[in-house]
Amino acid sequence: MGRDGAEGLLAMRQAGAFTIAQDKTSSVVYGMPRVAAEIGAACQVVPLRQISAAAMAIHTR
């Protein structure tokens, strides 16, 4: 479950995007984020409540 989304995220990362996936602890269903982490599609894996802060940190670099 979640392979197509994770592969899309990987394509974004390979194109130069900074990608973020939700961590296991804060996920109701960990399918796509798990696969994203496994295939190296996520630059960062963070809890749900920290995703916006992680995105803003990249934006301000």
C-alpha positions in Angstrom: 0.0 0.0 0.0 1.2 3.5 -0.9 3.9 2.6 -3.4 2.5 4.9 -6.2 2.5 7.9 -3.9 6.0 7.1 -2.6 7.3 6.7 -6.1 5.8 10.1 -7.0 7.6 11.6 -4.0 10.8 10.0 -5.1 10.4 11.5 -8.6 10.0 14.9 -6.9 13.1 14.4 -4.8 15.1 13.3 -7.9 14.0 16.4 -9.6 15.4 18.5 -6.8 12.5 19.0 -4.5 12.9 18.8 -0.7 10.5 16.1 0.4 9.0 15.4 3.8 7.1 12.3 5.0 5.1 11.7 8.2 6.6 9.5 10.8 5.1 6.2 12.0 4.1 7.3 15.4 1.9 10.1 14.2 0.4 8.2 11.3 -3.0 6.5 11.4 -2.0 4.5 8.3 1.8 4.3 7.7 1.7 2.8 4.2 2.9 5.6 1.9 5.2 7.3 4.4 6.8 3.9 5.2 7.5 3.1 1.6 8.8 6.7 1.0 11.3 6.3 3.8 12.3 2.8 2.6 13.0 3.9 -1.0 14.8 7.1 0.0 12.0 9.4 -1.3 11.8 11.5 1.9 14.5 14.0 2.8 13.0 14.2 6.3 10.6 12.0 8.2 8.9 14.0 11.0 5.7 13.9 13.1 2.6 15.3 11.6 2.7 18.4 13.8 6.2 19.2 12.6 5.6 19.0 8.9 4.7 22.6 8.4 7.7 23.8 10.5 10.0 21.6 8.4 8.6 23.0 5.2 8.9 26.6 6.5 12.5 25.9 7.6 13.4 24.9 4.0 11.6 27.9 2.6 13.6 30.3 4.7 17.0 28.8 3.9 
